[in-house]
Amino acid sequence: MQKPSPINLGFSNSSLGSIPKSKITISGNSSFNSASFSLNQELAHRTPLLSQTQARFTEIWADASSAIYRQSQGKPNTQVVLSTIQAMAASIRNFDEREFGYIIVDEAHHAAAETYRKVIGYFKAKFILGLTATPERHDGQSLIEIFQNTAHRLELEDAIARGLLVPIRCVRVRTNIDLTKIRFNGVDYRSSDLGQYLFVPSRDILIADTYVNHALGKRAVCFCIDVRHAERMADEFNKRGIKAAHVSGRMGQNQRQDILKAYQEGEIQVLCACDILNEGWDSPETEVLLMARPTLSKVVYVQQLGRGTRSAPGKKYLLVFDFIDNTIRYAQAMNAHRLFGKSSYRPGGLVAAPPEAIEQEEQQLARGEKPVVMLSLNLWVDRYEPIDIFRWQDEVKDMYQASELEAALGIGESVVRRWVEAGRITPDHTIELGSRVYHYFKKERLDEIRTTFNITPITNQNIKERFFEFVRKMDMNTSYKPVVLLGLLKLADANGRVKITELTVFFRDFYLQRLEQGLVVEGDRKQMSRVAELSDSEIEAIMMTKPFEKFERRQFVRRLKEITVLQFTKPLWQSLSEQDKVELQKLAEAALVKYYARL
C-alpha cells in the first residue's frame, strides 16, 4: 500500500475541527473521504488532474457518485463534481453560490491567480481546502491571504528524512556552455534566450551519454527547455538504442496519455518533456531525473523533483543529474545542492535522506570504503568538492525591497529609487538582474529613514489628513485613480466595504459612457481607451493593478481575506463625515476635468 504523501500542504479557510465526521487523506493524487456534505467540488487547472483524482475517489470513497464537469453537458447530478478552474470560471453563473458545501483546490499554489480568486470568492462553501506540494509562488504572493489557515505542512527534505519519500542522490555534470549573457527577470531565465543559447548539439550528446554511462536501464525523465529541445533529446536517446519519446502540451490528450501509459508500463525508458510534467503527474516508477533545463525557480525545481520522489517496489533512491552551465553568481541555476543547502559534493552522494543513512555513508567514506551504490554508478572521487550555494533570495528575505519600503513609509512609487540615484540614501543590498537594478533595505532602518526624510507615519489620528493630501495631490498619468475613488465613495456600505465586481462595473461604465457621448475616453496608448474591446476580467485587472495599488500602498484601502471585497481602513472610514465624502467626490471630479483638459 502506498504511503500517504505528506509533502502536500493543506490550506483551509476554516478550522478542521468544525467539520463533523470528516476525514481527509492525502496520497499520490489528492483523495478525500467525507460524510459531512451532500455535494462537494474539486477544482484543478488541468483535465488529467481530474481524471487521476476521480479514479482515487472511486477507489477510496466508492459510495459517492462523481463526474467531471464539462460545459457542453451541463451540471452533473452527482455528489462530487470535478472541474478545471477554466470551465468553472467560464460558467460560474450556472451554479448557485451555495451549491457546494465543500470545495477542494488541487495544486493550490495557483489560487492567487485572478481566475481562482473569482471562483473561490463566488462560492459560499462551508469549507475550502487547498492542496499543494509547492506552497511558494513565483510572484511571492501568500496563499494564507486566500485560505487563512495552514492545516498541515511538511517540507520535501523532512518527508525524505522520515522515510516517507525515497532518498535523493545527485551527480553534477559540468558543461562549458556560457549563460552569462542570458536575460532573466529575478523569477527565471527568459525562455526564448534558453532556446537560443542552449541550442547546442554537444550539450544534448553529453546529456544522453550521461544516462548511458551511469543510469542505463533505469526509468528516467529528462526535463527540457522547450518542445523542440524535448524532440531533439528523444532523438538522441533513440540513436543509442534507448526507447525514448517526447511529450508536450501541443499533443492531443489521447496521444499524450498513450505515451505516459507506455512509460508507466516500461515500454518507454526515457521520457523527454518541458513544463507539461512539472505538476499533476504521478510517476513512482521514475528512478532518474535529468535536469537539462536550467531554472532560477525553486518552485519549478521542486515540482520537477516531485516527479521522482515517490516510492515504488525495488526503488531505493532517486538519482538526479544536475547539468551545471556557466552563469554569473546572481543567476546560478537551482540545483539539488543549493536546494538542500549542501555546500560540499561527492558524485552520487546522498543530498537528502534519513539522518542515519547519511551518517552511515559518511562513515563508509571516512574509512575509505566505496559505497555499493556509488560503484554501480561508475562514479568515484576521493575528496569533496566545495560548492557555492549562495542564493541572493536568502540574503534579502528579511529586507524591504524599495517598493516595500515605499509602502511602509506611505510614500509614492519610485521615490526610494530616486533617493538612491541622488545619493541621499544607501541600500543595504543591491542586485543587478539583467537590465534591472533592485535595492534592499534592512527593516530596522525604517525609523531612521523616516527621521532622515522627515516622514510622519500614518496613524489613526492623522490618516484623514493624509488621505485628503493624497487626493488633492493626485499625480496622474491616467484618469484611473479619481474614477476608482468615485466608485469607492459611491458603492461603499456602512462599514466602508465595496464588492470588486460592482467597482469593476462602475469603472467600466465610466469609460463606456464617455465613448457613447463622443468624448475622449483616455490617451491613445492607455489600456482603457479600448474599453469596448476589453472583458470585465481584463478591466478588473487594470483597475486592481495601478489605481487600487496606490490606495493600498498608503494603507487607505485594503483587500479583505474574502478576496472579492475591498474596504476603507477602519480608522479612515470612521473619521470621514458625509461632508468629507462630498468634498472628496468634488476633488476627484475636479482632477478628472483637469486631466481631460490636457488630452
Buried (B, 14 or more C-beta within 10 A) or exposed (E): EEBEBBBBBBBBBBEBEEBEEBEBEBBBBBBBBBEBBEBBBBBBBBBBBBBBBBEBBBEBBEEBEBBBBEBEEEEBEBBBBBBBBBBBBEBEEEBEEEBBBBBBBBBBBBBBBBBBBBBBBBBEBBBBBBBBBBBBBBEEBEBEBBBBEBBBEBBBBBBBBEBBBBBBBBBBBEBEBEBEEBBBEBBBBBEEBBBEBBBEEEBBEBBBEBBBEBBEEBBBBBBBBBBBBBBBBBBBBBEBEBBBBBBBEEBEEEEBBBBBEBBBEEEBBBBBBBBBBBBBBBBBBBBBBBBBBBBBBBBBBBBBBBBBBBBEEEBEBBBBBBBBBEBEEBBBBBBBBBBBEBEEBBBBBBBBBBEEBBEBBEEBBEEEEEBEBBEEBEBEEEEEEEBEBEBBEEBBEEBBBBBBBBBBBBBBBEBBBEBBEEEEBEBBBEBEBBEEBBBBBBEEBBEEBBEEBEBEEBEEEBBBEBBBEBBEEBEBEBBBBBBBBBBBBEBBEEEBBBBBBBBBBBBBEBBBEBBEEEEEBBBEEBBBBEBEEBEEEBBBBBBBEBBBBBBBBBBBBBBEEBBBBBBBBEBBBEBBEEEBBEBBBEBBEEBBEEBBEEE
